[in-house]
Amino acid sequence: MFLTRPLQETSPSLKGWVCYAEKTHGNFILPYISTTKSPQQIMGSLVKDYFAASLGKRPDQVYHVTVMPCFDKKLEASRSDFYSDLYQTRDVDCVITSIEVEKMLEERMVDFPSLEPQPLDHVVPGCHDNTLYSHSGGGSGGYLEYILKFAASELYGVTVEDITYKTLRNQDWREFTLEADGKTLLTFAAAYGFRNIQNLVQKMKRGKCSYHFVEVMACPSGKPMKGSNDLSLW
C-alpha cells in the first residue's frame, strides 16, 4: 500500500467522498482509493456468508439491518458491488440512521430506564465476553491512526505511541510526519470536508502531493453527517 504508489487515499467507509471521486475525477483519483470495504460492508459479507452458513441458511434467507450515523450509508448498501446475482440479495438489506432509530423509539414511547438489560448476541464462536471494543481514532473510525502505527511497525520497526498532528490550512486538514535519524519515513494526512478535498486533488494534479496516506472524508471534522447523528436520546 505504501510503497507501490506515492499516495494512497482512503475512506471507502464514507459514500459521499467515493461518489464525488467517481463522478468528478474518475480514473484520475480512483486508483488511489483503498479497495478495502467499509466496516458496514465487511459486516455484510460476514453476516450473509459466514453467519448465514453457520445457521444452515442461504444468504437470501437472512435479512441484514445496520444502524449507521450517515444517510450516505444507504447509498453505499445499494451499490451493485455489494449485490449477489447468484442469490439475488444484498450484503446489507436495510440501513437505518441513528436519528431514524430515535424517531422510532419516540413514536413507540420506549422508556429506556425501565428496560431489562439483555446479553449481547455472539456471532463469532469463542467470543463470549460482553466487552465492547472501540478504536483510538476520531469520528472517522480510526483508519489513519491504525494504519500509521501498523506501517511504522511493519516497515521500519518503529513503535508509535502518541500521534501529534500539525494543523495546516484549517482544523480539518492535519498531517503527521514520522521521522528517524533525520529522515522522513512516513507522511500521513487527514483532509475533511469538500473544501479540503478539492485542495488535495489540485495538489495531486500538480504533482505536489507527497503523502503516503490520506484519510479523506466529505464531512467536516470527519464526523459522518451531523444531521443523522445528532441525538438527544442519550
Number of C-alpha atoms within 10 A of each C-alpha: 13 13 9 8 12 13 20 20 23 21 24 21 23 24 22 22 21 21 17 14 18 13 9 11 12 12 11 13 17 14 13 17 19 15 12 12 15 17 12 18 20 13 18 23 19 15 20 23 17 17 19 18 13 13 9 10 14 14 23 18 12 18 15 17 13 18 15 20 20 24 23 20 25 18 13 23 22 16 11 10 10 17 16 14 9 8 11 9 17 24 28 26 17 15 23 17 19 21 22 18 16 18 13 12 14 12 9 9 9 12 9 11 7 7 8 7 8 6 8 11 8 11 13 11 7 7 9 11 9 10 8 6 5 8 10 11 12 13 11 20 18 14 19 23 19 13 13 22 16 16 17 16 13 11 12 12 10 15 13 14 7 8 13 10 14 13 14 12 10 10 13 20 23 19 20 19 17 15 12 10 6 6 8 10 14 20 17 23 23 26 28 24 18 17 13 20 20 12 13 17 17 13 13 16 12 8 9 11 14 13 20 21 26 23 24 29 28 24 21 18 18 20 19 25 18 14 13 18 18 12 14 7 12 5
